[in-house]
């Protein structure tokens, strides 16, 4: 039917073409059998998505279970005391597409916005990267969006081991150099993504909604955060690592389920099931 569409800018099919089109129509019992197969496959996908949603929420639930009870006894420090250095990159003219192969790529805000590091969210940088190599992102780097919409500003993500080489820090993202002798990166990231902390971080930002709020280093340094004993933070990090391994496994399974469902649909509508 699509091959019969006419029109240069917006190809369309007429009512006449639609009415004249032939559609494969197996007997009703066969239609029901095919629908049952697709329904069963879709139920599996729905369960897999529910698993992912639960695993995504689990680190925050674990965080509150482990640390809410001791919030009154935990040491409270300013961010400056456990983050001695805050860095940001530079603004650069980039391509609209992501980096390919050995090209350098400047991270977009979407690489950090949702709390999990997404290295594929970048724009290819084809200029001279020699002066920018100090801004290359490495596994374990703690990153924060310093400028975004009010709802998304101040998001924190940790670059994982999968980060490829030649990904650069833009001027809209901070790199926070933690004092590893006092604070664990996984604990810090979960704390900073907790809604109560996010609210306080948003309140540190300035700028109109039209220009997107911005967080200055000076204001960020004044943020007070709870600091449990490092051994408790590390215990939390170990448990979160296990959750992330399981999440990756479920995500891969869902990807396979989606591929299978698409293949079943293709075969169903070709009367091959």
C-alpha positions in Angstrom: 0.0 0.0 0.0 2.8 2.4 0.9 4.3 1.9 -2.6 1.2 3.4 -4.1 1.4 6.6 -2.1 1.6 9.8 -4.1 3.0 13.3 -3.3 6.6 14.6 -3.2 6.6 16.3 0.3 4.1 14.2 2.2 3.3 11.0 0.3 -0.3 9.9 1.0 -2.7 7.1 -0.1 -6.2 7.8 -1.2 -9.4 6.2 0.2 -9.7 4.3 -3.1 -6.3 2.7 -2.7 -7.1 1.7 0.9 -10.4 0.1 -0.1 -8.9 -1.7 -3.0 -6.0 -3.1 -1.0 -5.9 -6.9 -0.3 -5.1 -8.0 3.2 -4.2 -11.6 4.3 -7.1 -12.9 6.4 -6.6 -16.3 7.9 -9.6 -18.2 9.3 -10.9 -16.9 12.7 -9.6 -19.8 14.7 -6.1 -19.2 13.2 -6.4 -15.5 14.0 -7.1 -16.3 17.6 -4.2 -18.8 17.8 -1.8 -16.1 16.5 -3.3 -13.5 18.9 -2.8 -15.9 21.8 0.9 -16.4 20.9 1.5 -12.7 20.7 -0.3 -12.1 23.9 1.8 -14.6 25.8 5.0 -13.0 24.4 3.7 -9.6 25.4 3.0 -10.8 29.0 6.6 -11.8 29.3 7.8 -8.4 28.1 5.5 -6.7 30.6 6.9 -8.7 33.5 10.4 -8.0 32.3 9.6 -4.2 32.3 8.1 -4.5 35.8 11.3 -6.1 37.0 13.4 -3.3 35.5 11.2 -0.7 37.1 11.6 -2.4 40.5 15.4 -2.7 40.1 15.6 1.0 39.1 13.8 2.0 42.4 15.7 -0.5 44.6 18.9 1.6 45.2 16.9 4.5 46.6 14.8 2.1 48.8 18.0 0.5 50.1 19.5 4.0 50.7 16.6 5.0 52.9 16.5 1.7 54.7 20.2 1.9 55.5 20.7 5.5 56.3 17.4 7.1 57.4 17.6 5.6 60.9 21.0 7.1 61.5 20.4 10.5 59.8 20.3 12.1 63.2 23.6 10.6 64.2 25.4 10.9 60.9 28.1 13.6 60.5 26.9 16.6 58.5 29.4 18.3 56.3 29.5 20.9 53.6 30.0 19.6 50.1 33.3 21.5 50.0 34.7 19.3 52.8 34.3 16.0 50.8 34.5 17.4 47.2 37.8 19.5 47.2 37.7 20.1 43.4 34.9 20.9 41.0 35.8 21.1 37.3 33.8 21.9 34.2 34.6 21.7 30.5 34.4 24.2 27.8 31.9 25.2 25.1 32.7 23.9 21.6 31.1 23.9 18.2 30.0 20.3 17.5 28.3 18.3 14.8 24.6 17.4 15.3 25.4 13.7 15.1 27.1 11.5 17.8 30.8 10.7 17.5 31.8 7.7 15.4 34.9 5.4 15.6 37.9 7.3 16.9 36.2 10.8 16.8 36.0 12.9 19.9 32.6 13.5 21.3 31.3 16.3 23.7 28.8 14.9 26.2 25.2 16.3 26.1 23.2 17.0 29.2 21.3 13.7 28.5 24.5 11.8 29.4 23.9 12.7 33.1 20.3 14.0 33.4 18.6 10.7 34.4 21.1 9.6 37.0 22.7 6.8 34.9 25.6 7.6 32.7 24.8 7.5 28.9 28.0 7.9 26.9 26.0 7.7 23.6 24.5 11.1 24.4 27.2 13.1 22.8 27.9 15.3 19.7 30.9 14.7 17.5 33.7 17.2 17.9 35.9 17.6 14.8 38.1 20.5 15.9 41.5 20.4 17.6 41.1 18.3 20.8 44.6 18.8 22.0 43.7 21.7 24.3 40.6 19.8 25.6 42.1 16.4 26.6 42.2 17.4 30.3 38.4 17.3 30.0 38.3 13.7 28.9 35.8 11.6 30.9 37.2 8.5 32.6 35.5 5.5 34.4 34.6 6.5 37.9 34.2 10.2 37.2 31.3 11.8 39.2 29.4 14.2 36.9 26.7 16.7 37.7 24.5 18.9 35.4 25.2 22.5 36.5 22.6 23.9 34.1 19.3 22.5 32.9 15.6 22.9 33.4 14.6 23.4 37.1 13.4 19.8 37.3 16.6 18.3 35.9 19.3 20.7 37.1 21.8 19.1 39.5 21.4 15.5 38.3 24.4 13.3 39.2 25.8 10.2 37.4 28.9 8.1 37.7 30.8 7.2 34.5 30.9 3.4 34.4 33.6 1.1 33.0 31.9 1.1 29.6 32.7 4.8 28.9 34.7 4.9 25.6 37.8 6.9 25.2 37.5 10.5 23.7 34.4 11.6 25.5 34.8 15.2 26.7 33.2 17.3 29.5 31.1 20.2 28.2 30.8 23.5 30.1 27.3 22.5 31.3 28.5 19.6 33.3 30.6 19.6 36.5 33.1 16.9 37.3 33.2 16.4 41.1 36.5 15.2 42.5 35.5 13.3 45.7 37.7 12.7 48.7 37.6 8.9 48.5 38.9 8.6 52.1 35.6 10.1 53.3 32.9 9.5 50.7 32.0 6.7 48.4 31.0 7.6 44.8 27.9 5.3 44.7 26.7 6.6 48.1 27.2 10.2 47.0 25.4 9.7 43.6 22.4 8.1 45.3 22.3 10.8 48.0 22.4 13.5 45.4 19.6 11.9 43.3 17.4 11.6 46.3 14.4 13.9 45.9 15.0 15.8 49.2 18.6 16.5 48.2 17.5 17.4 44.6 15.1 20.0 46.1 17.9 21.7 48.1 20.2 21.7 45.1 17.5 23.3 42.9 17.1 26.0 45.5 20.8 26.8 45.1 20.3 27.5 41.4 19.8 30.9 39.9 18.5 32.2 36.6 15.1 32.4 34.9 13.2 29.5 33.6 13.6 30.8 30.1 17.4 30.8 30.4 17.6 27.5 32.4 18.7 27.7 36.1 22.4 27.5 36.8 24.3 26.3 39.8 27.5 28.1 40.7 30.5 26.3 42.3 30.4 28.7 45.2 26.8 27.9 46.1 27.2 24.2 45.6 30.1 24.2 48.0 27.8 25.3 50.8 25.4 22.4 50.5 25.2 20.4 53.7 25.1 16.6 53.3 24.9 13.7 55.7 28.1 11.6 55.9 27.7 8.1 57.5 30.9 6.1 58.3 32.8 5.1 55.1 32.4 1.4 55.8 28.6 1.8 55.8 28.8 3.7 52.5 31.0 1.0 51.0 28.5 -1.7 52.2 25.8 0.2 50.4 27.9 0.5 47.2 28.5 -3.3 47.2 24.8 -4.0 47.3 24.0 -1.4 44.6 26.7 -3.0 42.4 24.8 -6.3 42.7 21.5 -4.6 41.9 23.1 -3.1 38.7 24.5 -6.4 37.6 21.0 -7.9 37.9 19.4 -4.9 36.1 21.8 -5.3 33.2 20.9 -9.0 32.9 17.2 -8.2 32.9 17.7 -5.3 30.4 19.5 -7.7 28.0 16.7 -10.3 28.4 14.1 -7.6 27.6 16.0 -6.6 24.5 15.9 -10.2 23.4 12.2 -10.4 24.2 11.5 -7.3 22.1 13.4 -8.8 19.2 11.4 -12.1 19.5 8.1 -10.2 19.7 9.0 -8.2 16.5 9.9 -11.5 14.7 6.6 -13.1 15.8 4.6 -10.1 14.5 6.5 -10.3 11.2 5.8 -14.0 10.8 2.2 -13.6 12.0 1.3 -11.0 9.4 3.0 -13.1 6.7 0.9 -16.1 7.8 4.1 -18.0 8.8 3.2 -18.8 12.4 
